[in-house]
Amino acid sequence: MGLFQRVRRTVPAERSFHYEAAASLSGLEDAVYGYLNDYNPNFRREMVYICIGTDRATGDCLGPLVGTQLAAAGVSPYVYGTLERPVHAGNLYEVLDDINRKCPQAIVLAVDASLGSTDRIGWISLRSGSLKPGTALQKELPEVGDFHISGVVNIGGFLDQMVLQNTRLYVVHRMADVIARAVGGAHRRFAGKYAAK
């Protein structure tokens, strides 16, 4: 996870989409598909999806909502972080150890909520490299993922824990739906390309 390797890029290092934009689903799906091709040519390595967050704060449930949808759709046997079994600060090290045992050469896509400025609420960003979970709450946690998706669910900078607990579930749910559908669609396209060979 977070293996820094030379990757021939066919997509930009960062792409952002607002969840309400008409082209957000197709744009994010195409971008994730490009990353899957860049990071995992020939589909030789397992794909792991780690969706970070908790259902105890509406602003932090973006990851578990995405993970629940990916798991229900059967996208991959390696989906970590659902509403039933969330991945959070208390168990992140244990989950990463489990992934390293089961799929030591895996390509990892991490998903997490983030806080930002008012004009960035609702934006979903796909970036190369690892994400650092818990940053908004000043938690020291390991970096996760070869590439990642973060969604700005609310404003940050002051009383961040309170902000996460008072975030509108509607916005988080809509963002999670776009992310899960885009990742699921990209994974099916990617896997289907190699299943036919």
N, C-alpha and C positions, 0 to 999 in steps of 0.2 A: 504494500500500500504506500502510496506516495513515492513509488520508485521513480527516481529521476532518471529518465532515459532520453535518448535522442528520439524525438517523434517528428516525423514529416507531417507538417500541418497542411490540411486542405481547408480548414476553417480558421477564422480569426481567433486569437487567444481569449477574447471575451465577446460575448453577445448578450444583449439585454432586450427584454420584451415586456410590455405592460400586459397584465393578464386580461384586461378588457379590450385590447386591440384585436381586430378581426383576424390578423395574420399571426397572432402570438402562438397558437397551437402548432400550426404548420411550420412556422419559423423556428420554434424551439425544437420540434421533432427533427427537422433537417439538420440543425446545428448539433444535436446530440448524436444523430446518425453519423455526421462527419467526424465527431470525436471518437465514436466507437471504431470507425475505420482507421483513424489515425493511430489510436492507442493499441488496437488489437487487430492488426492485419492478419487475415486468414483465420480469424476467430479461434486461435490456438490456446488462448488463456480464458479461464473462467471469468465471467462478469459478475461482480458483486455490487449490490446496491445497498448502501447504508444510509438510513434516513433518521437523522438525529433530532431529538426533542422529546417532549413529554406532553401527555394529555392533561396535566394538572394546571397548565396556563394556556389560554386560548392562543396567545401569540406564539407559543413555542410548540404547538401541535402540528405545524406545517409538515415536518418530516414524518411523524407517525401517520398522518393522513395520507401522504404520498405512499409510504411503505405499505399501508393497509390495502390501498388500491392495486399496487404492483403485485403484492402477494395473492390477492383475490383473483387477479387476471392470470396468474401462473407465469409471469414474465420470466422468472428465474428461480431456481431452488435456493439462491443465495440473496434473499431480501432480508435485511436486518433493520428493525425499527418499525413497529406497527403500533396501533392503538393498544392491542393486547399485550405486546412485548416491546415497549419502547426502548430505544438506546439513548442514554442520557449520561450526565456526568458521573453518576453513581456506578454505572456498569460499562462504561466505554472501554476501559482497559481490558476487561474480561471478554467483551465482544471482539475487540481487535485480536486478542490472543486466539480466540476460536476461529476467526477468519484465517489467521496465519497458519493454524494447524490444518484446516480443511482445504484451503486453496492458497498455498504460499506464493504462487505466481499470478494471482488474480489481478485484474484491472478493476479498480474501485471507483464508482461514481458516488459521491457523497451529496446528500441533500440536507439543508438546514435553513431555518428562519434567521433573519437578521433584522436589525433596527437601522434606520437611516434618517435622512432629512425628509421633511413633509412632501416635497416634490418627487421623492423616490418610492413612496408607499405604493405597493402594487407591482413594482418592477421585479422581474425574475431574471437573474443573471447566470449565465453558464460561463465558467472560467476554467482555464487549464491550471493545473497544480492543486495542492491540498487546500482545504479550508481549516480554519482554526475555530472549533466550536467553543462556546462559552465566553467569547471575547466581550460581548456586551455586558456580561455580568462579572467581568474580571476573574474568570476561572482559568486556571492553568491546566489545559487538556492537550492531548497529543493532536497533531495535525492529521487529517483524514482525507484520503482520496487521491487518485491520480488526476481527476478533474472533478468539478463540483458545480452544484446548482444552489444558489441562495436566493431567497425571496424576502424582500423588505416588507415586513408586515405592519410596522408602526414606526413612530419617531423614536430616536434614541438620544442619549446624552444626559438625561436627568431622570432619576428614579426608574431605571430600566426594568427592574423586576416588577414594579407596579404597572408599568406600561405593558409588559408582556401579559400580565394577568387581566388587563382591561382592553385587550385588542378585540376587534369585532371578528367573531367566528365566521361570518359570511365572507369577508374578504379572504381570510386564511383558507377557507374551504374552496372558494373559487380558484385561488392560486394553486392549491394542491391538486385540484382536478386538472388544470392545464398541464402542470408538471407531470403528473402520473400518466395522463393520456399521451403526452409527447414522448416521455421516456419509454413507455410501453410500445408505442408505435415504432419508435426508432429501434428498439431491441428486436421486435418481430421482423422488421425489414432486414436488419443486420443478420440475425440468425437464419432467416429464410434464404438469404443470398448464399449461405454456405451449406444449408440443408439440401439445396437443389444440386449440389456438386457431387 
